[in-house]
Amino acid sequence: MQIDIQRAGTTPRLDDRPIEKRIGLVILATDHTTEVDFQRMVASERIGLYTARIAYANPTTPENLKRMQPRLSEGASLILPDEPLDAICYSCNSASVVIGDAAVAAAIEAAKPGVPVVTPPLAAVAGLKALGVRRISVLTPYTVETSRPMAAYFAGHGFDIARFTCLGFDDDRAMARIGPASLVEAAVEATAADSDALFIACTALRAAGAVPAIERAIGRPVVSSNLATAWQCLGLCGETAPRPESGRLMSLLGRTADTPDPSPQGRGSLAVAPDGHGEGSP
């Protein structure tokens, strides 16, 4: 029996986009945390998240982190091919430091020209400067070897490091298993009495959700990697309503912070402020 299939007599009208704003995420194959944090902090009826995973193998060492650089362009190219994005975030703090913000931006721009690129360390710099802090404590889950480039990075961006603490992990999957209560304890221990704020590095850590509790415990602002990138991506999507329940940084949505250009040539389109302004644009 043949069923008669008829073509509809009306043509549906097409919206410009299925959802108004688009955030691309390039994340590690082993990442347990970024998507969950961004779904909670960034995704909404007007902001969609689109993710590509790239190959990565532990241990988390500077050498292994650098090996991701050639994969960045391919990963970015898989996110809505030939369609524009409002921002694209490479969600690895330690790799962004050892590869370099400008090199990350150049690799992603090769696949997504003109899209603002967000990296966790540069977003953290912007967030800390928006909070008006200079003397900071830093907590990482990494080994001493992997933490050293991080210390040099923040010192190079003009911060006075009052205390730098690392937890000694070399597997990002184990880092993701550190519970919120343990993060609060580690944060209290890592915060020097004379620091203005605490930065918690690593996108694998479930630190963003613990930020309000940590801020209550230490009595000063806390910026984590995923909190900083979420804050910056929200700003690039035009979100300006403060969200103090997520921490002091999220109460600053809509404000700007100037950050030095990370590359001598000023190349790339790194995002540095939550108002849509890019850094180093040609």
C-alpha positions in Angstrom: 0.0 0.0 0.0 1.4 3.4 -1.0 0.8 6.3 1.3 0.1 9.6 -0.3 2.6 12.3 1.1 1.6 15.9 0.3 3.9 18.9 0.3 2.6 21.6 2.8 1.1 24.6 1.1 2.7 27.0 3.5 6.4 27.8 4.0 7.6 28.2 7.6 9.3 31.5 8.4 12.9 31.0 9.6 14.4 32.9 12.6 17.8 34.4 12.1 19.1 31.9 14.7 17.6 29.0 16.6 18.8 30.8 19.7 19.9 34.5 20.0 23.4 34.1 21.3 26.0 31.4 20.8 29.0 30.5 23.0 31.4 27.9 21.7 33.4 25.8 24.1 36.6 23.9 23.2 37.3 21.5 26.1 39.5 18.6 26.9 38.3 15.0 26.2 38.8 14.4 29.9 36.8 17.5 31.2 34.1 16.7 33.7 33.3 20.2 34.8 33.2 23.0 32.2 29.9 22.0 30.5 28.2 21.6 33.9 29.4 24.9 35.1 28.4 26.7 31.9 25.0 25.1 31.8 24.4 26.4 35.3 26.0 29.9 35.0 25.7 30.8 31.3 23.1 28.8 29.3 19.6 30.3 29.1 16.7 30.8 26.7 18.8 33.4 24.8 22.3 31.8 25.2 23.2 28.5 23.7 26.3 26.4 24.4 28.1 24.5 21.7 30.9 22.2 22.6 33.8 20.4 20.9 36.2 18.1 22.7 39.9 17.7 21.8 42.2 14.9 22.5 44.2 15.1 25.8 46.0 12.5 27.9 47.2 12.9 31.4 49.5 13.5 33.3 49.0 17.3 33.5 52.5 18.5 32.7 53.6 21.5 30.7 54.8 19.2 27.9 51.4 17.4 27.6 49.5 20.7 27.8 51.5 22.1 24.9 50.6 19.2 22.8 47.0 20.4 22.5 48.0 23.5 20.5 47.8 21.9 17.1 44.3 20.5 17.9 42.8 23.9 18.7 41.9 24.9 15.2 40.3 21.6 14.3 38.3 21.6 17.5 37.0 25.1 16.9 36.1 24.3 13.3 33.7 21.6 14.5 31.5 24.1 16.4 28.7 25.2 14.1 30.8 25.2 10.9 30.5 28.3 8.8 28.2 30.0 11.3 29.2 32.9 13.6 29.6 32.7 17.3 29.4 35.4 19.9 32.5 34.1 21.8 34.5 30.9 21.9 36.3 29.7 25.1 39.2 27.4 25.3 38.5 25.9 28.7 42.0 25.0 30.0 43.7 27.4 32.3 47.1 25.7 32.5 47.4 25.0 28.8 46.4 28.6 28.0 49.3 29.7 30.2 52.0 27.4 28.7 50.8 27.8 25.1 50.1 31.5 25.5 46.9 33.5 25.2 47.8 35.0 21.9 48.8 31.6 20.3 45.5 30.1 21.5 43.6 33.0 20.0 45.5 32.7 16.7 44.8 29.0 16.4 41.1 29.4 17.1 40.8 32.4 14.9 42.1 30.3 12.0 38.9 28.3 12.2 36.6 31.0 13.5 37.7 34.4 12.2 36.5 37.5 14.0 35.1 35.6 17.0 36.2 36.9 20.4 38.4 34.3 22.1 38.2 33.7 25.9 40.9 32.0 27.9 40.7 31.3 31.6 43.8 33.0 32.8 43.2 36.2 30.8 39.5 36.2 31.9 40.8 35.8 35.5 43.2 38.8 35.0 40.2 40.9 33.7 38.0 39.8 36.6 40.6 40.5 39.3 41.3 43.9 37.8 37.5 44.6 37.6 37.4 43.8 41.4 40.2 46.4 41.9 42.6 43.9 43.5 46.4 43.8 43.2 47.8 41.5 45.9 46.4 38.0 45.5 46.7 34.5 46.8 46.6 31.7 44.3 45.5 28.1 44.7 46.0 25.4 42.0 45.4 21.7 42.0 48.6 21.2 40.0 52.1 20.0 40.8 54.8 22.5 41.5 56.2 22.0 38.0 52.8 22.9 36.4 52.2 25.7 38.9 55.4 27.6 38.1 54.3 29.0 34.7 51.0 30.1 36.4 52.9 32.1 39.1 55.0 33.8 36.4 51.9 34.6 34.4 50.1 36.5 37.1 53.2 38.2 38.3 53.8 39.2 34.7 50.3 40.8 34.6 51.2 43.0 37.5 49.8 41.1 40.5 51.7 40.9 43.8 51.4 37.2 44.8 51.1 37.0 48.6 50.9 33.2 48.7 50.9 30.5 46.1 49.6 27.0 47.0 49.4 23.9 44.9 47.7 20.6 45.8 50.0 18.3 43.9 47.6 16.6 41.5 48.7 15.5 37.9 45.4 14.1 36.6 42.5 16.4 35.8 40.0 13.7 36.4 41.1 13.4 40.0 41.1 17.2 40.3 37.4 17.1 39.3 36.7 14.8 42.2 37.8 17.2 44.8 34.6 18.0 46.7 33.3 21.5 47.5 33.9 21.2 51.2 37.5 20.2 50.6 37.9 23.2 48.2 36.6 25.6 50.9 39.2 24.1 53.4 42.0 24.4 50.9 41.0 27.9 50.0 41.0 29.1 53.6 44.5 27.6 54.1 45.7 29.1 50.8 44.6 32.7 51.5 47.2 35.0 53.0 46.0 37.4 55.6 47.3 40.4 53.6 45.9 39.4 50.2 43.1 41.3 48.5 41.6 38.3 46.8 42.0 34.6 46.0 42.3 33.1 42.5 41.6 29.4 42.2 43.1 28.0 39.0 41.9 25.1 36.9 38.8 24.5 34.9 38.6 20.9 36.1 37.9 22.0 39.7 34.3 22.4 40.8 35.3 25.7 42.4 32.9 28.1 40.7 29.9 26.6 42.7 31.9 26.9 45.9 32.9 30.6 45.4 30.1 32.1 47.6 31.0 29.8 50.5 34.7 30.5 50.1 34.1 34.3 50.0 32.1 34.0 53.2 34.9 31.9 54.8 37.8 34.2 53.9 36.0 37.6 53.8 37.3 38.7 50.4 36.6 38.2 46.7 37.3 34.9 45.0 37.8 34.3 41.3 37.9 30.8 39.8 38.8 29.8 36.3 35.3 28.8 35.2 33.7 31.7 37.1 35.9 34.1 35.2 35.3 32.7 31.8 31.5 32.5 32.4 31.5 36.1 33.6 33.3 37.2 30.4 31.2 35.1 28.1 28.0 36.5 29.6 29.3 40.0 29.1 30.1 39.2 25.4 26.5 38.1 25.1 25.3 41.5 26.4 24.2 40.3 29.9 24.4 43.1 32.4 22.2 42.1 35.3 24.3 41.5 38.4 24.3 38.0 39.9 25.7 38.5 43.4 24.4 35.0 44.5 27.2 33.6 42.3 30.0 35.6 44.0 31.3 39.2 43.9 32.7 38.9 40.4 29.2 38.1 39.0 27.9 41.3 40.7 30.1 43.2 38.3 28.5 42.1 35.1 28.4 45.0 32.6 31.5 46.7 34.0 34.8 46.7 32.1 38.4 46.1 32.9 41.5 47.0 30.9 44.1 44.3 30.5 47.5 44.6 28.7 47.9 43.0 25.3 49.5 39.6 25.9 51.3 39.5 22.5 54.1 41.8 21.3 52.4 42.2 18.0 48.9 42.8 19.4 47.5 40.1 17.2 44.3 38.1 17.7 40.9 38.9 19.1 41.3 38.0 22.7 38.3 39.1 24.8 39.3 41.0 27.9 36.2 42.8 29.1 32.5 41.7 29.8 31.1 44.4 27.5 32.1 42.8 24.2 35.3 44.8 23.7 38.1 42.6 22.3 41.9 42.8 22.9 44.5 42.8 20.3 42.2 43.0 17.4 43.9 43.9 14.1 
